[in-house]
Amino acid sequence: MAKVILKFEDKTLPNLEVEAMLGDYLLDLVEDNGMHLNSNCGRVCACSTCHIYVEKGDELLREISDREEDFIDRAIRPHIESRLACQCEIIEDDEDAIIEILVPDQSQIIGHEH
């Protein structure tokens, strides 16, 4: 299993480490572990509300598509490390695999609240 380390710009939220398996999506890992990440489009790559920064382990994720890149351009403060969590499927999950993500402050995003 891969280890995913979730960090948050919102410093009121603690870092979280979770285990991930082949085929898991980062959006689901965040939500399944009690953290909120906006996701207005329902994981169809039609918005940028689940924007994250992949700080380590991008090679362990499915390659970014042209469509995803187009929506990242619409995100708040996109960087070279930007991805959409709904599109980040884990494609490698050996025990040494580590993925570190930073979740931007969600208070700046008008999004679906669960």
mmCIF file of the C-alpha atoms, coordinates in Angstrom:
data_MODEL
# 
_entry.id   MODEL 
# 
loop_
_atom_site.group_PDB 
_atom_site.id 
_atom_site.type_symbol 
_atom_site.label_atom_id 
_atom_site.label_alt_id 
_atom_site.label_comp_id 
_atom_site.label_asym_id 
_atom_site.label_entity_id 
_atom_site.label_seq_id 
_atom_site.pdbx_PDB_ins_code 
_atom_site.Cartn_x 
_atom_site.Cartn_y 
_atom_site.Cartn_z 
_atom_site.occupancy 
_atom_site.B_iso_or_equiv 
_atom_site.pdbx_formal_charge 
_atom_site.auth_seq_id 
_atom_site.auth_comp_id 
_atom_site.auth_asym_id 
_atom_site.auth_atom_id 
_atom_site.pdbx_PDB_model_num 
ATOM 1   C CA . MET A 1 1   ? 0.000   0.000  0.000   1.00 0.00 ? 1   MET A CA 1 
ATOM 2   C CA . ALA A 1 2   ? 1.094   3.537  -0.735  1.00 0.00 ? 2   ALA A CA 1 
ATOM 3   C CA . LYS A 1 3   ? 1.181   6.174  1.975   1.00 0.00 ? 3   LYS A CA 1 
ATOM 4   C CA . VAL A 1 4   ? -0.577  9.478  1.263   1.00 0.00 ? 4   VAL A CA 1 
ATOM 5   C CA . ILE A 1 5   ? 0.305   12.454 3.438   1.00 0.00 ? 5   ILE A CA 1 
ATOM 6   C CA . LEU A 1 6   ? -2.356  15.157 3.400   1.00 0.00 ? 6   LEU A CA 1 
ATOM 7   C CA . LYS A 1 7   ? -1.337  18.658 4.438   1.00 0.00 ? 7   LYS A CA 1 
ATOM 8   C CA . PHE A 1 8   ? -3.658  21.646 4.558   1.00 0.00 ? 8   PHE A CA 1 
ATOM 9   C CA . GLU A 1 9   ? -3.127  25.363 3.995   1.00 0.00 ? 9   GLU A CA 1 
ATOM 10  C CA . ASP A 1 10  ? -5.835  25.815 6.633   1.00 0.00 ? 10  ASP A CA 1 
ATOM 11  C CA . LYS A 1 11  ? -3.587  25.396 9.675   1.00 0.00 ? 11  LYS A CA 1 
ATOM 12  C CA . THR A 1 12  ? -6.587  24.572 11.904  1.00 0.00 ? 12  THR A CA 1 
ATOM 13  C CA . LEU A 1 13  ? -6.622  21.163 10.201  1.00 0.00 ? 13  LEU A CA 1 
ATOM 14  C CA . PRO A 1 14  ? -4.017  18.586 11.226  1.00 0.00 ? 14  PRO A CA 1 
ATOM 15  C CA . ASN A 1 15  ? -1.867  16.702 8.740   1.00 0.00 ? 15  ASN A CA 1 
ATOM 16  C CA . LEU A 1 16  ? -3.183  13.239 8.026   1.00 0.00 ? 16  LEU A CA 1 
ATOM 17  C CA . GLU A 1 17  ? -1.468  10.069 6.822   1.00 0.00 ? 17  GLU A CA 1 
ATOM 18  C CA . VAL A 1 18  ? -3.578  7.412  5.115   1.00 0.00 ? 18  VAL A CA 1 
ATOM 19  C CA . GLU A 1 19  ? -2.931  4.206  3.254   1.00 0.00 ? 19  GLU A CA 1 
ATOM 20  C CA . ALA A 1 20  ? -3.960  3.958  -0.378  1.00 0.00 ? 20  ALA A CA 1 
ATOM 21  C CA . MET A 1 21  ? -4.355  1.116  -2.808  1.00 0.00 ? 21  MET A CA 1 
ATOM 22  C CA . LEU A 1 22  ? -4.040  0.805  -6.558  1.00 0.00 ? 22  LEU A CA 1 
ATOM 23  C CA . GLY A 1 23  ? -7.033  2.502  -8.184  1.00 0.00 ? 23  GLY A CA 1 
ATOM 24  C CA . ASP A 1 24  ? -7.835  4.855  -5.289  1.00 0.00 ? 24  ASP A CA 1 
ATOM 25  C CA . TYR A 1 25  ? -8.463  8.510  -6.134  1.00 0.00 ? 25  TYR A CA 1 
ATOM 26  C CA . LEU A 1 26  ? -7.037  11.287 -3.956  1.00 0.00 ? 26  LEU A CA 1 
ATOM 27  C CA . LEU A 1 27  ? -10.454 12.974 -3.726  1.00 0.00 ? 27  LEU A CA 1 
ATOM 28  C CA . ASP A 1 28  ? -11.947 9.830  -2.197  1.00 0.00 ? 28  ASP A CA 1 
ATOM 29  C CA . LEU A 1 29  ? -9.050  9.421  0.230   1.00 0.00 ? 29  LEU A CA 1 
ATOM 30  C CA . VAL A 1 30  ? -9.557  12.936 1.571   1.00 0.00 ? 30  VAL A CA 1 
ATOM 31  C CA . GLU A 1 31  ? -13.312 12.513 1.938   1.00 0.00 ? 31  GLU A CA 1 
ATOM 32  C CA . ASP A 1 32  ? -13.176 8.927  3.258   1.00 0.00 ? 32  ASP A CA 1 
ATOM 33  C CA . ASN A 1 33  ? -10.855 10.054 6.046   1.00 0.00 ? 33  ASN A CA 1 
ATOM 34  C CA . GLY A 1 34  ? -13.088 12.773 7.424   1.00 0.00 ? 34  GLY A CA 1 
ATOM 35  C CA . MET A 1 35  ? -11.626 15.787 5.626   1.00 0.00 ? 35  MET A CA 1 
ATOM 36  C CA . HIS A 1 36  ? -13.579 18.017 3.264   1.00 0.00 ? 36  HIS A CA 1 
ATOM 37  C CA . LEU A 1 37  ? -12.556 18.880 -0.274  1.00 0.00 ? 37  LEU A CA 1 
ATOM 38  C CA . ASN A 1 38  ? -14.952 20.747 -2.540  1.00 0.00 ? 38  ASN A CA 1 
ATOM 39  C CA . SER A 1 39  ? -15.994 18.791 -5.603  1.00 0.00 ? 39  SER A CA 1 
ATOM 40  C CA . ASN A 1 40  ? -18.778 20.510 -7.492  1.00 0.00 ? 40  ASN A CA 1 
ATOM 41  C CA . CYS A 1 41  ? -18.751 18.447 -10.684 1.00 0.00 ? 41  CYS A CA 1 
ATOM 42  C CA . GLY A 1 42  ? -18.961 14.978 -9.138  1.00 0.00 ? 42  GLY A CA 1 
ATOM 43  C CA . ARG A 1 43  ? -15.576 13.770 -10.390 1.00 0.00 ? 43  ARG A CA 1 
ATOM 44  C CA . VAL A 1 44  ? -16.138 14.327 -14.091 1.00 0.00 ? 44  VAL A CA 1 
ATOM 45  C CA . CYS A 1 45  ? -13.339 16.870 -14.602 1.00 0.00 ? 45  CYS A CA 1 
ATOM 46  C CA . ALA A 1 46  ? -15.687 19.760 -15.290 1.00 0.00 ? 46  ALA A CA 1 
ATOM 47  C CA . CYS A 1 47  ? -14.564 22.307 -12.679 1.00 0.00 ? 47  CYS A CA 1 
ATOM 48  C CA . SER A 1 48  ? -11.518 23.140 -10.562 1.00 0.00 ? 48  SER A CA 1 
ATOM 49  C CA . THR A 1 49  ? -12.958 23.023 -7.035  1.00 0.00 ? 49  THR A CA 1 
ATOM 50  C CA . CYS A 1 50  ? -10.960 19.917 -6.011  1.00 0.00 ? 50  CYS A CA 1 
ATOM 51  C CA . HIS A 1 51  ? -7.665  21.602 -6.923  1.00 0.00 ? 51  HIS A CA 1 
ATOM 52  C CA . ILE A 1 52  ? -4.667  20.349 -4.910  1.00 0.00 ? 52  ILE A CA 1 
ATOM 53  C CA . TYR A 1 53  ? -0.872  20.526 -5.065  1.00 0.00 ? 53  TYR A CA 1 
ATOM 54  C CA . VAL A 1 54  ? 1.012   17.235 -5.440  1.00 0.00 ? 54  VAL A CA 1 
ATOM 55  C CA . GLU A 1 55  ? 4.291   17.970 -3.682  1.00 0.00 ? 55  GLU A CA 1 
ATOM 56  C CA . LYS A 1 56  ? 5.738   14.463 -3.923  1.00 0.00 ? 56  LYS A CA 1 
ATOM 57  C CA . GLY A 1 57  ? 4.856   11.267 -5.754  1.00 0.00 ? 57  GLY A CA 1 
ATOM 58  C CA . ASP A 1 58  ? 3.276   12.620 -8.939  1.00 0.00 ? 58  ASP A CA 1 
ATOM 59  C CA . GLU A 1 59  ? 4.819   9.693  -10.816 1.00 0.00 ? 59  GLU A CA 1 
ATOM 60  C CA . LEU A 1 60  ? 2.578   7.369  -8.752  1.00 0.00 ? 60  LEU A CA 1 
ATOM 61  C CA . LEU A 1 61  ? -0.545  8.981  -10.215 1.00 0.00 ? 61  LEU A CA 1 
ATOM 62  C CA . ARG A 1 62  ? -2.253  8.664  -13.583 1.00 0.00 ? 62  ARG A CA 1 
ATOM 63  C CA . GLU A 1 63  ? -0.767  11.186 -16.017 1.00 0.00 ? 63  GLU A CA 1 
ATOM 64  C CA . ILE A 1 64  ? -2.497  14.540 -16.270 1.00 0.00 ? 64  ILE A CA 1 
ATOM 65  C CA . SER A 1 65  ? -4.862  14.859 -19.235 1.00 0.00 ? 65  SER A CA 1 
ATOM 66  C CA . ASP A 1 66  ? -5.293  17.881 -21.508 1.00 0.00 ? 66  ASP A CA 1 
ATOM 67  C CA . ARG A 1 67  ? -8.810  18.360 -20.101 1.00 0.00 ? 67  ARG A CA 1 
ATOM 68  C CA . GLU A 1 68  ? -7.504  18.388 -16.520 1.00 0.00 ? 68  GLU A CA 1 
ATOM 69  C CA . GLU A 1 69  ? -4.836  20.938 -17.478 1.00 0.00 ? 69  GLU A CA 1 
ATOM 70  C CA . ASP A 1 70  ? -7.519  23.176 -18.973 1.00 0.00 ? 70  ASP A CA 1 
ATOM 71  C CA . PHE A 1 71  ? -9.496  23.190 -15.727 1.00 0.00 ? 71  PHE A CA 1 
ATOM 72  C CA . ILE A 1 72  ? -6.400  23.677 -13.563 1.00 0.00 ? 72  ILE A CA 1 
ATOM 73  C CA . ASP A 1 73  ? -5.855  26.943 -15.434 1.00 0.00 ? 73  ASP A CA 1 
ATOM 74  C CA . ARG A 1 74  ? -9.168  28.107 -13.894 1.00 0.00 ? 74  ARG A CA 1 
ATOM 75  C CA . ALA A 1 75  ? -8.171  27.188 -10.325 1.00 0.00 ? 75  ALA A CA 1 
ATOM 76  C CA . ILE A 1 76  ? -7.179  29.670 -7.633  1.00 0.00 ? 76  ILE A CA 1 
ATOM 77  C CA . ARG A 1 77  ? -3.355  30.036 -7.585  1.00 0.00 ? 77  ARG A CA 1 
ATOM 78  C CA . PRO A 1 78  ? -2.411  27.182 -9.929  1.00 0.00 ? 78  PRO A CA 1 
ATOM 79  C CA . HIS A 1 79  ? 1.220   26.002 -9.775  1.00 0.00 ? 79  HIS A CA 1 
ATOM 80  C CA . ILE A 1 80  ? 3.274   23.480 -11.702 1.00 0.00 ? 80  ILE A CA 1 
ATOM 81  C CA . GLU A 1 81  ? 2.355   20.942 -8.962  1.00 0.00 ? 81  GLU A CA 1 
ATOM 82  C CA . SER A 1 82  ? -1.395  21.549 -9.408  1.00 0.00 ? 82  SER A CA 1 
ATOM 83  C CA . ARG A 1 83  ? -3.741  18.640 -10.035 1.00 0.00 ? 83  ARG A CA 1 
ATOM 84  C CA . LEU A 1 84  ? -7.444  17.940 -9.629  1.00 0.00 ? 84  LEU A CA 1 
ATOM 85  C CA . ALA A 1 85  ? -7.966  15.407 -6.845  1.00 0.00 ? 85  ALA A CA 1 
ATOM 86  C CA . CYS A 1 86  ? -10.863 13.833 -8.749  1.00 0.00 ? 86  CYS A CA 1 
ATOM 87  C CA . GLN A 1 87  ? -8.475  12.863 -11.545 1.00 0.00 ? 87  GLN A CA 1 
ATOM 88  C CA . CYS A 1 88  ? -5.552  11.639 -9.407  1.00 0.00 ? 88  CYS A CA 1 
ATOM 89  C CA . GLU A 1 89  ? -5.809  7.871  -9.565  1.00 0.00 ? 89  GLU A CA 1 
ATOM 90  C CA . ILE A 1 90  ? -3.065  5.890  -7.863  1.00 0.00 ? 90  ILE A CA 1 
ATOM 91  C CA . ILE A 1 91  ? -1.348  3.668  -10.420 1.00 0.00 ? 91  ILE A CA 1 
ATOM 92  C CA . GLU A 1 92  ? 1.464   2.359  -8.205  1.00 0.00 ? 92  GLU A CA 1 
ATOM 93  C CA . ASP A 1 93  ? 1.070   1.263  -4.607  1.00 0.00 ? 93  ASP A CA 1 
ATOM 94  C CA . ASP A 1 94  ? 4.179   -0.545 -3.436  1.00 0.00 ? 94  ASP A CA 1 
ATOM 95  C CA . GLU A 1 95  ? 5.007   -0.231 0.268   1.00 0.00 ? 95  GLU A CA 1 
ATOM 96  C CA . ASP A 1 96  ? 7.707   2.400  -0.353  1.00 0.00 ? 96  ASP A CA 1 
ATOM 97  C CA . ALA A 1 97  ? 5.374   4.664  -2.359  1.00 0.00 ? 97  ALA A CA 1 
ATOM 98  C CA . ILE A 1 98  ? 4.725   8.059  -0.744  1.00 0.00 ? 98  ILE A CA 1 
ATOM 99  C CA . ILE A 1 99  ? 2.456   10.782 -2.093  1.00 0.00 ? 99  ILE A CA 1 
ATOM 100 C CA . GLU A 1 100 ? 2.365   14.186 -0.388  1.00 0.00 ? 100 GLU A CA 1 
ATOM 101 C CA . ILE A 1 101 ? -0.405  16.617 -1.211  1.00 0.00 ? 101 ILE A CA 1 
ATOM 102 C CA . LEU A 1 102 ? -1.251  20.102 -0.040  1.00 0.00 ? 102 LEU A CA 1 
ATOM 103 C CA . VAL A 1 103 ? -4.933  21.011 0.026   1.00 0.00 ? 103 VAL A CA 1 
ATOM 104 C CA . PRO A 1 104 ? -5.487  24.715 -0.628  1.00 0.00 ? 104 PRO A CA 1 
ATOM 105 C CA . ASP A 1 105 ? -7.634  26.711 1.780   1.00 0.00 ? 105 ASP A CA 1 
ATOM 106 C CA . GLN A 1 106 ? -11.182 25.680 0.884   1.00 0.00 ? 106 GLN A CA 1 
ATOM 107 C CA . SER A 1 107 ? -12.738 28.846 2.344   1.00 0.00 ? 107 SER A CA 1 
ATOM 108 C CA . GLN A 1 108 ? -11.842 30.686 -0.876  1.00 0.00 ? 108 GLN A CA 1 
ATOM 109 C CA . ILE A 1 109 ? -13.896 28.322 -3.022  1.00 0.00 ? 109 ILE A CA 1 
ATOM 110 C CA . ILE A 1 110 ? -17.625 28.480 -3.508  1.00 0.00 ? 110 ILE A CA 1 
ATOM 111 C CA . GLY A 1 111 ? -18.341 24.800 -3.618  1.00 0.00 ? 111 GLY A CA 1 
ATOM 112 C CA . HIS A 1 112 ? -20.524 21.915 -2.660  1.00 0.00 ? 112 HIS A CA 1 
ATOM 113 C CA . GLU A 1 113 ? -20.619 21.389 1.094   1.00 0.00 ? 113 GLU A CA 1 
ATOM 114 C CA . HIS A 1 114 ? -21.324 17.877 2.428   1.00 0.00 ? 114 HIS A CA 1 
# 
